[in-house]
Amino acid sequence: MKTYVGKPVYHGIAIGQIRILKKEKQNVHRSHIDDVEQELARMENAVEEAKEQLKGLYDKALLEVGESGAAIFEVHQMMLEDQDYQESIQNMIKTQQINAEYAVAVTADNFANMFAMMDDDYMKERAADVRDISERLISILTSAQSEEVNADEPTIVVADDLSPSETVQMDKSKVNSFVTRYGSANSHTAILARTMNVPAIIGLEYDEEIDGKRAIVDGFKGELIVEPDEAVLAEYEEKAAQEAAKKQLLLELKGKETVTLGGRQIRLYANIGGISDLQSVMQNDAAGIGLFRSEFLYLEKDHYPTEEEQFQVYRSVAETMAGKKVIIRTLDIGADKQIDYFNLDKEENPAMGYRAIRICLKQIDIFKTQLRALYRASAYGNIGIMFPMIISLKEVKQIKEIVEEVKAELTEQGASYGEVELGIMIETPAAVMVSEDLAKEVDFFSIGTNDLTQYTLAIDRQNAKLDDIYDSHHPAVLKMIQMTIENGHKGGAWVGICGELGADLTLTDTFVEMGIDELSVSPSCVLPIRKKIREHS
């Protein structure tokens, strides 16, 4: 028995036979071509065939892992059609009179290296995407066949790395786990593994001789246990059975009310970043959306999103949720979320600087554009709006004045809108201390425990050196939450929690006893929280 250790990216237990997936390195040779136009046409045909393959993969992924997982292949198609990528390949064919597959290989290396050198982790991961689409093109141009996983029993796929294409094409009835030597928690393959509920480990150094051997993947510890002895195998078979029973129990909670044994109803909502997360919201049976992070609309663009662009997204979410509450947080950038085209000044302490509602109340045109889109979308569903980073009554009154201006403009233009609940995020000690007065001005509070913790403890949550003293269970933080709930109710507002602490099962009973009205958590946490609340006496 030998144990290899890596980094877990999705929890769970898998038992099966190891299959090392060896990718043959594509040896692309440079050759001179006489007919440039013919080679360009060959390249164009390969691109069209690649698009068809990606469309097929998108359709397959949509059925198996939902829209958020399938979106990877839309990204690949956009990268395939990228003008800079295309022009680089075409220019090499024209000026150097070389074969298309060699031009693709060189371009792939150049673009992948460019992405890999970037500071942003997300952009670094795009290097793998460039290589994936380029390998697809080269395979088409050279008529190469890709290796498939064929197995008659549960299989643990082990590889240096896996592309999204390879991951989606695997037979999920046979493959029950992924283990890779490279990759990161932000890689598409890691994301797909989480979406597919497949235990996965990355960063695991393995020996080639493990191929074909029986093994256990412990997705909780990040361990690959090869040729386990009978006692260890029996222990993990029992753990796997317990995990399966837990999943089944949670599935049985779908459609059930989120109500305590004493009959108290709690609203259990989900946090999302965009339309692609709606599939997960539906699958996990959330009663609504308690936090739609609208800043992702801004982060994914290279320009200020227009009113119409925003309206279409908000409307789509409202319609999809079919009357269930959708609470959309207004633009919350600054601090750890920077957008180039906003041209924000560099700040010594951005967490306490020009961010969130402070930007909106200074750059009112941006704010009003978003509010107009939100109110127009409210005619198509049950929308609530909440405003982040509030510290004073003055801010709330200014916001409400702007809201009234927007509503008056829409009425004058004949645009319809619905009834909209207005709320604020409680994420500063200042807001907690004046929460009773704030509650008289709004319909609801949503406690952002991530920022509330960092501001209460005076600890930058981005600073890894302070992790050992960053304590979200600190008595001061819990007292702030208790005070907010009590003062909110006194002032006539309902109170929820949308920060990470809302999903902490060790605090669920505490929050219920404090009198919380709503919890909004990641979609995958909805059913475990429901179970906990239904057991509360």
PLY file of the C-alpha trace (Angstrom):
ply
format ascii 1.0
element vertex 537
property float x
property float y
property float z
element edge 536
property int vertex1
property int vertex2
end_header
0.00 0.00 0.00
1.34 3.44 -0.94
-0.24 6.85 -0.38
0.29 9.88 -2.66
-0.81 13.34 -1.50
-2.04 16.28 -3.57
-4.56 19.08 -3.20
-8.29 18.22 -3.09
-10.56 20.25 -5.39
-13.78 18.31 -4.82
-14.68 16.19 -1.82
-15.85 12.60 -1.89
-14.61 9.03 -1.88
-13.93 6.98 -5.03
-12.72 3.39 -5.33
-11.62 1.93 -8.64
-8.86 0.89 -11.01
-6.26 3.47 -12.01
-5.99 4.32 -15.67
-3.12 6.66 -16.54
-4.15 8.71 -19.52
-1.04 9.31 -21.58
-1.33 12.05 -24.10
0.88 11.56 -27.09
2.83 14.75 -27.63
1.89 16.19 -30.97
5.13 16.29 -32.93
4.47 18.98 -35.47
7.09 19.36 -38.16
7.74 22.54 -40.09
7.38 22.19 -43.83
7.47 24.60 -46.74
4.29 25.03 -48.78
4.02 26.36 -52.32
0.31 27.20 -52.44
-0.41 29.72 -49.67
-4.07 30.16 -50.59
-4.66 26.43 -50.47
-3.03 26.25 -47.02
-5.15 29.16 -45.74
-8.23 27.35 -47.03
-7.12 24.15 -45.24
-6.73 26.16 -42.07
-10.17 27.75 -42.48
-11.76 24.31 -42.95
-10.06 23.06 -39.79
-11.43 26.02 -37.82
-14.97 25.28 -39.06
-14.62 21.61 -38.10
-13.30 22.63 -34.66
-16.34 24.87 -34.18
-18.63 21.93 -34.97
-16.77 19.74 -32.47
-17.02 22.43 -29.78
-20.74 22.80 -30.44
-21.13 19.04 -29.95
-19.17 19.22 -26.70
-21.28 22.17 -25.54
-24.51 20.23 -26.16
-23.14 17.16 -24.36
-21.93 19.23 -21.40
-25.23 21.11 -21.22
-27.07 17.82 -20.67
-24.53 16.37 -18.24
-23.21 19.29 -16.19
-25.52 22.22 -16.91
-25.00 25.65 -18.41
-22.17 26.80 -16.12
-20.02 23.78 -17.09
-20.97 23.92 -20.76
-20.03 27.61 -20.96
-16.36 26.53 -21.09
-16.87 25.45 -24.69
-18.43 28.78 -25.60
-15.26 30.39 -24.25
-13.19 28.02 -26.40
-15.17 28.96 -29.49
-14.62 32.67 -28.79
-10.89 32.06 -28.35
-10.85 30.04 -31.59
-12.41 33.00 -33.40
-10.19 35.59 -31.67
-8.84 37.98 -34.28
-5.31 38.18 -32.82
-5.05 34.38 -32.63
-6.33 33.94 -36.18
-4.16 36.69 -37.64
-1.03 35.28 -36.01
-1.57 31.89 -37.68
-2.52 33.38 -41.06
0.41 35.79 -41.03
2.90 32.97 -40.43
1.43 30.92 -43.28
1.59 33.90 -45.65
4.96 35.39 -44.77
6.92 32.21 -43.99
5.09 29.88 -46.39
4.82 27.20 -43.73
2.26 24.47 -43.05
-0.85 25.38 -41.02
-0.28 22.92 -38.16
3.17 24.35 -37.48
1.79 27.90 -37.52
-0.89 26.81 -35.00
1.70 25.15 -32.75
3.94 28.24 -32.66
0.98 30.56 -32.08
-0.24 28.29 -29.28
3.14 28.48 -27.54
3.31 32.27 -27.90
-0.22 32.91 -26.60
0.00 30.33 -23.82
3.29 31.82 -22.58
1.74 35.28 -22.65
-1.18 34.14 -20.46
1.06 32.11 -18.14
3.16 35.21 -17.36
0.16 37.26 -16.22
-0.32 38.01 -12.51
-4.04 37.24 -12.45
-4.74 33.56 -11.61
-7.82 33.45 -13.84
-5.83 34.75 -16.84
-3.03 32.26 -16.14
-5.57 29.46 -16.52
-6.39 30.69 -20.03
-3.02 29.30 -21.14
-4.53 25.81 -20.85
-7.51 26.91 -22.96
-5.27 28.18 -25.77
-3.38 24.89 -25.78
-6.66 22.94 -25.81
-8.11 24.70 -28.85
-4.74 24.59 -30.62
-4.34 20.85 -30.02
-7.84 20.39 -31.41
-6.89 22.27 -34.59
-3.63 20.34 -34.98
-5.46 17.01 -34.51
-7.91 17.98 -37.26
-5.12 19.14 -39.58
-3.10 15.95 -39.02
-6.10 13.57 -38.76
-4.83 12.38 -35.36
-7.05 10.22 -33.12
-7.49 11.05 -29.43
-7.18 8.36 -26.78
-10.40 7.35 -25.02
-11.05 5.76 -21.65
-12.54 2.29 -22.14
-13.32 0.38 -18.98
-15.70 -2.22 -17.61
-15.35 -1.19 -13.97
-15.14 2.07 -11.99
-12.03 3.92 -13.13
-9.81 6.57 -11.56
-8.34 8.64 -14.38
-4.81 9.84 -13.64
-3.01 12.25 -15.96
-0.47 15.04 -16.08
-3.39 17.33 -16.83
-6.82 17.09 -18.41
-8.40 19.50 -20.83
-12.10 20.37 -20.50
-12.70 18.53 -23.79
-11.16 15.32 -22.45
-13.07 15.62 -19.19
-16.49 16.09 -20.78
-15.97 13.29 -23.34
-15.35 10.68 -20.64
-18.08 8.16 -19.86
-19.31 9.27 -16.44
-20.78 5.83 -15.74
-17.22 4.45 -15.74
-15.00 7.34 -14.56
-15.54 8.13 -10.89
-12.55 10.36 -10.11
-9.85 12.60 -11.61
-6.28 12.92 -10.35
-3.78 15.22 -12.08
-0.15 16.16 -11.62
-0.73 19.76 -12.69
-3.64 22.20 -12.79
-5.14 24.48 -10.15
-8.32 24.87 -8.13
-9.41 27.49 -10.69
-8.82 25.31 -13.75
-11.78 24.36 -15.93
-11.21 20.68 -15.17
-11.42 21.33 -11.42
-14.60 23.34 -11.98
-16.08 20.55 -14.11
-15.20 17.97 -11.46
-17.10 20.00 -8.86
-20.05 20.43 -11.21
-20.11 16.70 -12.00
-19.81 15.75 -8.29
-16.66 13.74 -9.06
-13.90 13.58 -6.38
-10.78 15.22 -7.76
-7.19 15.87 -6.71
-4.60 18.12 -8.35
-0.88 18.66 -7.78
-0.24 14.96 -7.09
3.11 13.46 -8.08
2.65 9.81 -9.06
4.72 6.93 -10.43
3.96 5.36 -13.79
3.79 1.85 -12.28
0.50 2.62 -10.50
-1.30 2.20 -13.84
-3.91 -0.58 -13.66
-3.75 -0.93 -9.89
-6.72 -0.74 -7.51
-6.84 2.49 -5.53
-8.87 4.85 -3.36
-9.28 8.58 -3.92
-9.92 10.48 -0.69
-11.21 13.82 -1.96
-11.38 15.18 1.58
-7.68 14.73 2.39
-6.36 14.90 -1.20
-4.92 11.37 -0.98
-4.55 8.62 -3.60
-4.13 5.29 -1.77
-2.74 2.66 -4.15
-3.24 -1.07 -3.47
-4.91 -0.52 -0.07
-4.89 -3.43 2.38
-8.17 -5.11 3.29
-8.70 -3.10 6.49
-8.20 0.27 4.76
-10.38 -0.80 1.81
-13.18 -1.86 4.17
-12.91 1.44 6.05
-13.24 3.46 2.83
-16.05 1.30 1.48
-17.96 2.18 4.65
-17.10 5.91 4.21
-18.25 5.80 0.59
-21.54 4.17 1.65
-22.04 6.88 4.30
-21.37 9.64 1.75
-23.88 8.09 -0.67
-26.46 7.89 2.12
-25.88 11.56 2.98
-26.36 12.61 -0.66
-29.55 10.58 -0.88
-30.86 12.10 2.35
-30.19 15.60 1.02
-31.95 14.78 -2.24
-34.98 13.78 -0.22
-35.02 17.31 1.22
-35.66 18.84 -2.20
-39.16 20.29 -2.28
-39.40 20.32 1.52
-39.95 23.48 3.55
-37.08 25.11 5.41
-38.82 25.11 8.77
-37.65 24.32 12.31
-39.23 21.61 14.46
-40.93 24.45 16.28
-42.61 25.60 13.08
-40.46 28.66 12.37
-39.94 29.34 8.66
-36.51 30.50 7.43
-36.00 31.84 3.91
-33.16 29.86 2.33
-31.75 31.58 -0.73
-28.66 31.16 -2.95
-25.76 33.46 -3.88
-24.90 33.72 -7.58
-22.48 35.59 -9.85
-24.45 35.37 -13.09
-26.96 33.56 -15.28
-24.68 30.51 -15.59
-25.26 29.75 -11.88
-29.04 29.45 -12.22
-28.85 25.75 -13.11
-27.20 25.05 -9.76
-29.79 27.19 -7.95
-32.58 25.08 -9.46
-30.83 21.77 -8.83
-30.35 22.60 -5.15
-33.91 23.86 -4.66
-33.14 27.34 -3.30
-36.26 29.39 -2.47
-34.79 32.43 -4.21
-31.61 34.37 -4.84
-30.37 36.34 -1.86
-27.29 37.81 -3.54
-26.74 38.39 -7.25
-23.27 39.91 -7.49
-23.92 42.37 -10.32
-20.28 43.47 -10.47
-19.52 40.39 -12.59
-21.42 42.09 -15.42
-18.82 44.86 -15.24
-15.81 42.63 -14.59
-16.39 40.52 -17.72
-16.59 43.52 -20.06
-14.09 46.04 -21.40
-16.65 48.86 -21.25
-19.38 50.15 -18.96
-22.30 47.74 -19.54
-25.20 49.62 -21.09
-28.66 49.85 -19.58
-29.95 47.43 -22.22
-27.15 44.90 -21.62
-27.88 44.93 -17.90
-31.65 44.86 -18.36
-31.49 41.71 -20.48
-29.47 39.86 -17.81
-31.63 41.01 -14.87
-34.82 40.24 -16.79
-33.58 36.76 -17.71
-32.80 35.92 -14.07
-36.13 37.32 -12.85
-38.09 35.37 -15.45
-36.16 32.14 -14.82
-36.84 32.35 -11.08
-40.57 32.61 -11.90
-41.75 34.84 -9.10
-39.20 33.74 -6.48
-37.28 36.56 -4.83
-34.17 37.78 -6.68
-32.06 40.23 -4.66
-29.51 42.04 -6.80
-26.62 43.88 -5.19
-25.66 47.08 -6.95
-22.15 47.54 -8.29
-19.60 46.50 -5.67
-16.11 47.12 -7.05
-12.95 48.53 -5.55
-10.81 46.83 -2.89
-10.04 43.33 -4.28
-12.25 43.82 -7.37
-10.60 46.25 -9.79
-11.83 47.13 -13.30
-9.40 48.87 -15.67
-11.90 51.06 -17.51
-13.08 52.64 -14.23
-9.59 54.17 -13.95
-9.60 54.01 -10.16
-6.61 55.54 -8.42
-4.21 53.21 -6.61
-4.94 53.41 -2.89
-2.84 52.53 0.13
-5.83 50.88 1.82
-8.41 50.03 -0.87
-10.57 47.95 1.49
-11.43 51.20 3.24
-11.28 53.39 0.18
-13.25 54.46 -2.87
-15.46 51.43 -3.46
-19.00 50.07 -3.79
-21.75 52.59 -2.96
-19.13 55.33 -2.60
-18.38 55.07 -6.32
-22.09 54.99 -7.19
-22.87 58.12 -5.17
-19.98 59.99 -6.80
-20.52 58.72 -10.36
-24.29 58.95 -10.38
-24.64 58.39 -14.13
-23.26 54.84 -13.72
-25.54 54.29 -10.73
-28.67 55.53 -12.47
-27.98 53.37 -15.53
-27.93 50.30 -13.31
-31.02 51.36 -11.34
-32.97 51.98 -14.56
-32.09 48.48 -15.79
-33.04 46.95 -12.44
-36.40 48.71 -12.22
-37.28 47.85 -15.83
-36.47 44.20 -15.10
-38.67 44.29 -12.00
-41.72 44.22 -14.30
-40.76 40.62 -15.14
-40.29 39.12 -11.70
-39.82 39.58 -7.97
-36.73 41.78 -7.71
-35.17 43.32 -4.63
-32.21 45.71 -4.70
-29.56 46.02 -2.02
-26.80 48.54 -1.64
-23.32 47.60 -0.31
-20.88 49.29 2.05
-23.37 51.54 3.84
-22.15 53.51 6.85
-24.78 56.23 7.41
-28.40 57.31 7.26
-27.34 60.14 4.94
-26.22 57.63 2.29
-29.50 55.73 2.44
-31.56 58.89 2.06
-29.45 59.99 -0.91
-29.92 56.56 -2.52
-33.68 56.76 -2.05
-33.78 60.21 -3.67
-31.93 58.87 -6.72
-34.28 55.86 -6.84
-37.28 58.21 -6.90
-35.70 60.20 -9.75
-35.20 56.99 -11.75
-38.78 55.85 -11.14
-40.10 59.26 -12.19
-38.04 59.17 -15.40
-39.29 55.67 -16.25
-42.89 56.68 -15.58
-42.52 59.74 -17.80
-41.12 57.52 -20.59
-43.96 55.03 -20.20
-41.68 52.21 -19.02
-43.31 49.80 -16.59
-41.75 48.49 -13.37
-42.89 46.44 -10.40
-42.79 46.71 -6.63
-39.17 46.55 -5.50
-37.95 45.90 -1.97
-34.93 48.03 -1.08
-32.30 46.80 1.35
-28.78 47.48 2.49
-25.80 45.34 3.32
-24.65 45.53 6.90
-20.89 45.02 6.61
-19.43 47.87 8.66
-19.51 48.38 12.43
-20.90 51.87 11.74
-23.95 50.37 10.03
-24.45 47.97 12.94
-24.38 50.78 15.50
-27.05 52.82 13.67
-28.97 49.81 12.39
-32.22 50.63 14.22
-32.42 53.99 12.45
-31.38 52.45 9.11
-34.09 49.79 9.41
-36.78 52.49 9.37
-35.63 53.55 5.89
-35.37 50.15 4.15
-37.25 46.88 3.76
-34.43 44.52 4.69
-30.85 44.05 5.86
-28.38 41.52 4.46
-25.36 40.97 6.69
-22.12 40.65 4.70
-20.12 38.67 7.23
-16.88 38.64 5.21
-16.36 42.41 5.34
-18.07 42.78 8.72
-15.50 40.40 10.19
-12.50 42.17 8.65
-13.69 45.62 9.71
-14.69 44.51 13.21
-11.36 42.76 13.83
-9.27 45.31 11.87
-7.76 42.42 9.89
-7.27 42.49 6.12
-8.88 39.22 5.00
-6.58 39.17 1.95
-3.47 39.02 4.17
-2.41 35.37 4.52
-0.04 36.25 7.38
-3.07 37.05 9.55
-5.06 33.88 8.83
-4.30 32.46 12.26
-6.02 35.38 14.04
-8.79 36.03 11.51
-11.70 34.57 13.49
-15.16 34.85 11.97
-16.53 33.23 15.17
-15.09 36.03 17.32
-17.58 37.04 20.06
-17.49 40.64 18.78
-18.59 39.53 15.30
-21.41 37.38 16.67
-22.57 40.25 18.90
-22.61 42.55 15.88
-24.83 40.06 14.06
-27.14 39.71 17.07
-27.42 43.49 17.42
-28.21 43.89 13.72
-31.01 41.30 13.86
-32.57 42.85 16.96
-32.33 46.43 15.68
-33.55 45.46 12.21
-36.68 43.92 13.68
-37.25 46.91 15.94
-37.11 49.20 12.92
-39.40 47.00 10.83
-36.87 45.35 8.47
-36.36 41.63 7.92
-32.75 40.45 8.30
-30.66 37.94 6.39
-27.04 36.84 6.09
-25.36 36.55 2.67
-21.70 36.21 3.70
-19.72 32.96 3.95
-20.66 32.58 7.61
-24.26 31.93 6.56
-23.17 28.50 5.26
-21.29 27.58 8.44
-23.26 24.60 9.79
-21.72 25.05 13.24
-23.50 28.42 13.51
-26.86 27.58 11.93
-28.53 26.89 15.28
-27.03 30.08 16.70
-28.40 32.22 13.83
-31.86 30.66 14.15
-31.85 31.37 17.89
-30.76 34.95 17.19
-33.92 35.35 15.09
-32.47 35.45 11.57
-35.13 35.58 8.84
-33.06 34.52 5.84
-29.80 32.79 4.93
-28.27 33.08 1.46
-25.49 30.63 0.66
-23.69 28.96 -2.25
-26.17 26.74 -4.14
-24.40 23.54 -3.08
-24.87 24.49 0.60
-28.65 24.96 0.41
-29.75 21.38 1.17
-27.26 20.75 4.04
-28.43 24.02 5.66
-32.08 23.00 5.14
-31.39 19.71 6.90
-29.79 21.53 9.83
-32.68 24.00 10.16
-35.31 21.23 9.98
-33.56 19.49 12.90
-33.54 22.66 15.04
-35.94 22.50 17.95
0 1
1 2
2 3
3 4
4 5
5 6
6 7
7 8
8 9
9 10
10 11
11 12
12 13
13 14
14 15
15 16
16 17
17 18
18 19
19 20
20 21
21 22
22 23
23 24
24 25
25 26
26 27
27 28
28 29
29 30
30 31
31 32
32 33
33 34
34 35
35 36
36 37
37 38
38 39
39 40
40 41
41 42
42 43
43 44
44 45
45 46
46 47
47 48
48 49
49 50
50 51
51 52
52 53
53 54
54 55
55 56
56 57
57 58
58 59
59 60
60 61
61 62
62 63
63 64
64 65
65 66
66 67
67 68
68 69
69 70
70 71
71 72
72 73
73 74
74 75
75 76
76 77
77 78
78 79
79 80
80 81
81 82
82 83
83 84
84 85
85 86
86 87
87 88
88 89
89 90
90 91
91 92
92 93
93 94
94 95
95 96
96 97
97 98
98 99
99 100
100 101
101 102
102 103
103 104
104 105
105 106
106 107
107 108
108 109
109 110
110 111
111 112
112 113
113 114
114 115
115 116
116 117
117 118
118 119
119 120
120 121
121 122
122 123
123 124
124 125
125 126
126 127
127 128
128 129
129 130
130 131
131 132
132 133
133 134
134 135
135 136
136 137
137 138
138 139
139 140
140 141
141 142
142 143
143 144
144 145
145 146
146 147
147 148
148 149
149 150
150 151
151 152
152 153
153 154
154 155
155 156
156 157
157 158
158 159
159 160
160 161
161 162
162 163
163 164
164 165
165 166
166 167
167 168
168 169
169 170
170 171
171 172
172 173
173 174
174 175
175 176
176 177
177 178
178 179
179 180
180 181
181 182
182 183
183 184
184 185
185 186
186 187
187 188
188 189
189 190
190 191
191 192
192 193
193 194
194 195
195 196
196 197
197 198
198 199
199 200
200 201
201 202
202 203
203 204
204 205
205 206
206 207
207 208
208 209
209 210
210 211
211 212
212 213
213 214
214 215
215 216
216 217
217 218
218 219
219 220
220 221
221 222
222 223
223 224
224 225
225 226
226 227
227 228
228 229
229 230
230 231
231 232
232 233
233 234
234 235
235 236
236 237
237 238
238 239
239 240
240 241
241 242
242 243
243 244
244 245
245 246
246 247
247 248
248 249
249 250
250 251
251 252
252 253
253 254
254 255
255 256
256 257
257 258
258 259
259 260
260 261
261 262
262 263
263 264
264 265
265 266
266 267
267 268
268 269
269 270
270 271
271 272
272 273
273 274
274 275
275 276
276 277
277 278
278 279
279 280
280 281
281 282
282 283
283 284
284 285
285 286
286 287
287 288
288 289
289 290
290 291
291 292
292 293
293 294
294 295
295 296
296 297
297 298
298 299
299 300
300 301
301 302
302 303
303 304
304 305
305 306
306 307
307 308
308 309
309 310
310 311
311 312
312 313
313 314
314 315
315 316
316 317
317 318
318 319
319 320
320 321
321 322
322 323
323 324
324 325
325 326
326 327
327 328
328 329
329 330
330 331
331 332
332 333
333 334
334 335
335 336
336 337
337 338
338 339
339 340
340 341
341 342
342 343
343 344
344 345
345 346
346 347
347 348
348 349
349 350
350 351
351 352
352 353
353 354
354 355
355 356
356 357
357 358
358 359
359 360
360 361
361 362
362 363
363 364
364 365
365 366
366 367
367 368
368 369
369 370
370 371
371 372
372 373
373 374
374 375
375 376
376 377
377 378
378 379
379 380
380 381
381 382
382 383
383 384
384 385
385 386
386 387
387 388
388 389
389 390
390 391
391 392
392 393
393 394
394 395
395 396
396 397
397 398
398 399
399 400
400 401
401 402
402 403
403 404
404 405
405 406
406 407
407 408
408 409
409 410
410 411
411 412
412 413
413 414
414 415
415 416
416 417
417 418
418 419
419 420
420 421
421 422
422 423
423 424
424 425
425 426
426 427
427 428
428 429
429 430
430 431
431 432
432 433
433 434
434 435
435 436
436 437
437 438
438 439
439 440
440 441
441 442
442 443
443 444
444 445
445 446
446 447
447 448
448 449
449 450
450 451
451 452
452 453
453 454
454 455
455 456
456 457
457 458
458 459
459 460
460 461
461 462
462 463
463 464
464 465
465 466
466 467
467 468
468 469
469 470
470 471
471 472
472 473
473 474
474 475
475 476
476 477
477 478
478 479
479 480
480 481
481 482
482 483
483 484
484 485
485 486
486 487
487 488
488 489
489 490
490 491
491 492
492 493
493 494
494 495
495 496
496 497
497 498
498 499
499 500
500 501
501 502
502 503
503 504
504 505
505 506
506 507
507 508
508 509
509 510
510 511
511 512
512 513
513 514
514 515
515 516
516 517
517 518
518 519
519 520
520 521
521 522
522 523
523 524
524 525
525 526
526 527
527 528
528 529
529 530
530 531
531 532
532 533
533 534
534 535
535 536
